[in-house]
Structure formats: C-alpha cells, structure tokens
C-alpha cells in the first residue's frame, strides 16, 4: 500500500504509471488492508507472484484470500470491473470529471487521453467511461432527508422551440424536459437533489417531496399553484411572487427566496450550453446527479472530491444498455 500523503510528483505519476495507479486505488479503497469481495475478510489476503520458473508470469494486481481461497483484484465489485481500460486512465477520468465545474464531454476526454482501441470505437469507450462514473455518483446514497428550509423550483431543459409553433414551456409536446430541484439552504453550505419529471404536476412532484423532504420542513417556492395543493403534507409554506417582480423578502425573521436553487439551475444549464449541448431524455438523471454531486461537494478540494467519487464506485455495476432505463 502507498502512503496516504503522496508527493506532487507521485500524484502526477498515478495518471501515467499503471502500477502506481493500482497501488493508489488499493490504498483508497482498502485503507485497513485488502478486503475479499467474496467472503468479506479484511487484511487476510496476499498478492500472487510468479514463480522463478514461470514463463507466463503472474497477473499484476491479483490477490488471493487466505480465508475462502478465492482470487480477486481491486476493481472487483466496482464500476471498473471487467474493464480493459488501465486503472491510471480511469483515475485520470475521475479527476477530470470531478475537477471540471461545468462538466467535460466524452469527446474532450477522448482527445486528452488518446485512443483506447485504435480509431474505431474510441469515442464510445470514453463516453461509456463517463457514464460509469456518473452512475456511481447517481447511486451515492441519500443518508437523510432534507430539512430546515428547503427551496423547491422547476426549470425546463432542452432545445429552443423555434419554428415549432409551441408557446410556453409547460406544453406537453415541447422538446424541453422539466426538472425539479430540492435545495436545503443553510449557512454551512446548501445541498441539492434534482430529478427529471414528465410534467410538473402534483402527482409527479409530491412523491419526490415526501421521499426526500422531512415532514414539518419550511418549504419555499415561487407562486406555482401545485405547491399550494401540498399543504396537508407541508403546511409551513412560504412563496415569492415572481409575476410581481418579487424575488426575495424577509418576513418574521425568515429569508424567503428561491434564488439559491435558481443559481444551481444556472450552473447546470451552463454545463449543457457550453459542454454537453444536448442530453438524451434517458440520460438526464445521470447528468443531474453529476451536477448534484459537484454542487454538494463544492466546498471540498478536487482531491477530496475525487476520494469521495472513488468510494462511490464500490458496489456498482453498469452495462451499456442500463443508462437508457434511467428515464423517469
């Protein structure tokens, strides 16, 4: 295992040296020693090395459990399992995605990292790498419900409706897709959870609020009528009237606004307009959770954010067809 505090030259090498990258990943995933993914024993495994007379040699990074006698590597049980892409390129992809505030396109990753399997299929590989990492961020568990003051707002994401004859983002035939975000606001650092919906209706939004917002929480919204039909579950409701140019006010010692969640929407849309340009409906949730992950860890350093992303890769598997089922 490598030490937790690596020198700057060692940090750079883990993106180019496969052996150092593997040791770094092992140190981050197994801080207390190797953990067998088959039986769960901790620090009771040894590395398999080739015998002196061996002609083929031993597979690098291969461990054997002293309890169940099964073999494994550090990538077993992660989104990297069965991947032919070297670990140092996975670590570089994690770093680039976590350090890019407005996201990074698969084409950009492909250009920076070079071809993986020749000219054919290279972009597809880079695209799938990022979707594996977004899947890990998507599955990051919600340990508790949002509480205190929660701003709720919706926005519409998608291409402009030029030439379609449609007016208004609420039209069910619109190419734009509505997104609802729940923003817990507090001085220590707000946190957000966002979800795509088919339409912004009580039937679609209320289950999301019940699952992710603690009962008795102060809800702050704009004047949209659907939130007034939820007073049975969330009676503590304040709202600002945007149609009257009201965006913020102080009432009874409480700051009422939706500016925080609208600021998050601004960041998310900048990533679409400037980086991704278009997001398929079936993949919207994964891009939203990438944005949520970065927003909720914005006060951390890039290295700390990468560490959290590495931990989130554990216990996840993703095949090429799975992201399309993410459409809600």
C-alpha positions, -999 to +999 in steps of 0.1 A: +000+000+000+012+035-007+011+062+020-019+084+022+000+116+016+018+114-018+043+138-031+033+160-060+055+140-085+038+108-072+003+124-078+013+131-114+027+096-119-005+079-108-022+092-140+006+077-162+021+047-143-002+017-141+015+001-111+014+033-090-022+040-100-032+005-089-014+009-055-031+043-051-066+028-058-059-001-034-049+024-006-080+045-011-104+015-013-087-006+013-073+017+040-073-011+065-058-038+042-073-058+013-109-068+016-120-100-001-151-093-022-162-129-019-162-136+018-156-101+033-124-109+053-102-079+059-064-079+057-062-117+052-050-118+016-017-119-002-005-109-036+001-137-061+036-136-075+051-156-103+075-185-095+110-182-108+105-209-134+072-194-146+072-184-183+039-165-184+043-146-151+015-136-127-013-112-134-005-079-119-026-067-090-040-102-084-048-111-047-058-144-031-079-146+001-064-166+029-099-175+041-121-185+011-090-190-012-107-170-040-087-147-062-096-110-068-083-076-078-091-042-065-116-035-093-139-064-084-172-051-071-167-016-086-178+001-118-143-007-132-149-045-130-143-063-163-130-032-179-100-035-202-091+002-197-060+007-175-066+019-140-044+050-145-068+062-172-098+056-150-082+077-123-075+105-148-111+103-160-123+106-124-101+136-117-110+154-149-148+149-143-146+159-107-124+190-113-145+203-142-171+226-127-193+226-158-186+191-169-164+175-196-176+160-228-166+124-238-150+139-270-128+161-248-118+131-227-110+111-259-088+139-272-069+143-240-063+106-233-058+094-269-073+063-285-081+032-264-086+006-291-075+023-323-096+048-342-128+027-342-149+028-310-126+051-291-152+079-285-177+052-275-153+040-249-147+074-235-185+080-234-191+048-215-163+056-190-180+089-181-214+072-178-200+046-155-186+074-133-219+093-134-237+061-125-215+059-094-224+095-085-261+088-092-261+059-068-244+078-040-268+071-011-291+097+005-284+092+042-311+115+054-339+137+043-337+174+036-349+196+065-348+231+079-355+254+049-359+237+015-363+257-017-382+239-045-383+251-080-386+237-115-369+245-148-371+232-184-341+218-201-337+212-238-335+229-273-354+260-282-388+257-298-381+278-329-404+271-358-425+246-338-454+269-331-454+259-295-456+286-268-448+282-231-425+256-215-455+237-199-467+224-233-467+185-231-455+185-268-425+206-260-390+192-267-379+207-233-380+184-203-389+197-168-365+192-139-375+197-103-348+205-077-349+204-039-324+227-022-317+226+015-305+261+024-283+268+054-252+289+062-229+259+064-234+250+028-266+242+009-272+208-007-294+198-036-312+169-051-327+171-086-350+149-107-364+149-142-402+145-144-426+140-173-447+170-163-447+194-133-479+181-116-489+173-080-489+136-088-453+138-101-437+162-076-454+152-043-439+117-041-405+132-046-410+157-018-424+131+005-394+108-001-367+134+002-380+162+025-386+158+062-421+165+075-425+199+091-399+215+069-403+251+058-409+249+020-401+280-001-413+282-037-425+306-063-462+312-069-467+279-089-501+266-079-491+229-075-473+236-042-504+250-026-521+216-030-495+200-007-503+219+025-516+187+040-481+173+040-461+205+041-482+232+058-452+255+065-450+271+031-437+305+020-435+317-015-423+347-036-444+361-064-422+364-095-450+378-116-449+409-093-411+411-096-407+398-060-376+375-057-366+379-021-380+392+012-376+390+049-407+380+069-409+372+106-371+369+108-370+344+079-355+349+045-379+338+018-364+333-017-357+307-044-325+324-056-303+295-043-320+268-063-322+290-093-284+296-090-280+258-092-301+257-123-278+283-138-248+262-132-264+231-147-276+249-178-241+263-183-228+228-185-254+219-211-249+251-233-211+251-230-201+215-227-228+188-235-251+208-258-277+180-258-288+154-233-310+125-243-341+121-221-330+086-210-297+100-195-310+132-179-309+118-144-273+108-146-262+143-157-283+158-130-267+136-104-232+146-117-243+182-111-257+174-077-225+156-067-203+185-077-226+211-061-228+192-028-190+188-026-182+223-039-165+233-006-140+205-009-108+204-028-106+185-061-085+158-044-112+153-016-139+152-042-120+125-061-117+105-029-155+106-024-160+096-061-137+066-057-156+054-027-189+058-046-177+034-074-178+005-050-207-020-051-219-007-085-221-024-119-232-009-152-238-024-186-240-004-219-278-007-221-286+003-185-285+042-187-314+043-211-337+028-184-330+059-163-358+079-180-385+087-155 
